[in-house]
Amino acid sequence: MVAPNLLSISTVTAKTAVANIVSTASSNVVTNASGSNTLVKINSLILTNTDTANAVAATAAVLRSTITYKLASNISVPANSSLISISKDANIYLEEGDALNVSAGANNIQAVCSYEIVS
């Protein structure tokens, strides 16, 4: 696994990923493929509950080598509201083979993630 030296990068590409979290299964919102020779800098992750009546529990995590490292665990997102799970003042870096994963207790969570691919 080769991580780029942040002092000698040649390219930074800004991206936004979106995902509907369907059922209670987890979803990879952003993935940094093995062998990509890149680093993915997560700037923000916003979770929105589209249910108009009920709060929904959501979990955000980094997956590395089949192990889940939770960033936010079963955080209640109020009905018709948003929660900033990751903000720019607390960046997360995904190395090669890592993924940013979101799961929820119901179908009503949408995830929006701002990130940069660094190479």
N, C-alpha and C positions, 0 to 999 in steps of 0.2 A: 504494500500500500504506500503510495507516494502522495504526500500532502504538499501542495504548493507552499513555497515560502512567501508569506504575506508581504514581505518587503521587496519581492521581485516578481510580482504577478504581471501578467501581460494582458489578461482579459477579465473583466467583471461584467456579467450579463444579468440584468435585473429581470425577475420573473414574479408572477403571481399564480399560485395554484388554488383551485377551488375543489371542494368535494362535498357531496351529500352523504352523510353517514347513514347507511341503510341498515335496518334491523339493529341488532345488538352486536353484529360483527365489527371488527376493527378494520380501518381503512388506512392505507399508506397515502398520505397527502403529498409528501415529497420524498423521493428516493434518490440517493446518490449511488449509481451502479458501481459494482466492483470493476476495477480496471479503468475507471473514467479519467484518472489523473486530474481530478478536480476536487475542490472543497465546496460544500454548499453552506452558505451562511444564512441562517434563519433570522430574519429581522422581526417578524411579528406573526402571531397566530391568533385569529379572532374566531371564536366559536359563537354561533347564533342559534338560539332556540326558536324555531318557527311555530311551535305550539302556542296557541293563544290562551291556554288555560292552565297548563301544568309545567312545572319545572322539570328539567331533564339533567341527570348526572352525566358528566363527560370526563374522559380521561385522555390526556395527551402524553405521549411517550416517545423516546428514541429507541429504535430497535437496532441492536448491534450483536452480530453473531448469535442470532436466535434468542437473545436475552432482552427483556423489556425493561428499560430504565424510565420510570415515571417522572414526568415534569409536573403534572397536575393529576391527582387521583380522585375520581368520583366527585368532581367539583360541580355543585349545583348551578345550572344556568337557568335563571328565572324565565317564566313564560314570556314570550315576545321580547326577549332581551339578548344582549351580546355580552361576552366575557373575553377580555384580552388575556389569553393564556401565556403568550410570549410577547414581550415588547422589545423594542430596539435597544433599550438600556440593559438587557440581559440576553445577549445573542447566544444562539446555540449553533455549533458547527457540526455538520454531518460529514464524516469521513467516508471514504469509499466503502460501499456495502451497507451503509447505514440508511435508515428511513425514519421519517417523522410520521408517527401513527396516531390516529384519533379513534376512540370508540365512545359509544354512548349507550344509555339505558333505554333509548327509544329511537324512533326513526326521524326525529325532528331536529337534528343538529346539522348545521351547515358550517363548514370550515373554510376560511380564507387565509392563505399564508403568503406573505411577502418574503422573498428570498433572493439571494444572489449566487450565481455559479462563478467560482473563482478558479482561474487556471493560469 
